[in-house]
Amino acid sequence: MTKRVGVDRSGDSRPAATSPGPSRPEHWSVHAGTQGVARLDIPPDALRERTFELFFSLIVAAKSDAAAWHEMQVRVDGALAWSRRVATHPGGSDSLDVRLRRVVPAGRPLRLGVVTAVHGGQRTSLTITADEE
């Protein structure tokens, strides 16, 4: 039997390697840079239930001192899990971050998605991270 080991392939949601022996906590991450949408698909484990701490982060920069806003919508397995629109701090960078916890039954994948919008500023970073507890 093979088990997945930690994974961090900068946007590639396939396992980095497999090896026999005890399983290690999984780590999945996607860095979308300045893109407005990010997606991370974690494949199922046929043998065990897993619990993941999920972290979603959007960082923006204001273009000027004019009124600006940024928003982030998070979807877990296609369902809206969290959504916020906030005023962007003038004259610098600002962010929206959220942490969620999800239990994934054996045999089920975990599909994560983020859609962002920015007005009066620009995206500098968009990331999704999933760490098995």
C-alpha angles and dihedrals in degrees: 000000000000127000131199120252128205114309132205111153100153098246101343108110096197119107114268093220144340128222138169120255137054117349122250123212111276122242120194127177141170125191112198096180111201094347118121096223132049131181133188122186117193113196121231126264107221095204109044148032115244134199119210133193105214124204124191120185134181120183120190137179123217113236093209142341090279119115110286138168140188132198140190131198118195123201125192115193089345096305123112106252102170139359135179139167117193138172112263115240106250122242100019146025129314136179148204117213133173135179122204133176123218133182111213116201120226112277095023128109123221116228118194128185139173129194119189137187129195130191121188093003143053136248116250100174141008121181141169121196129182120190122184112231 
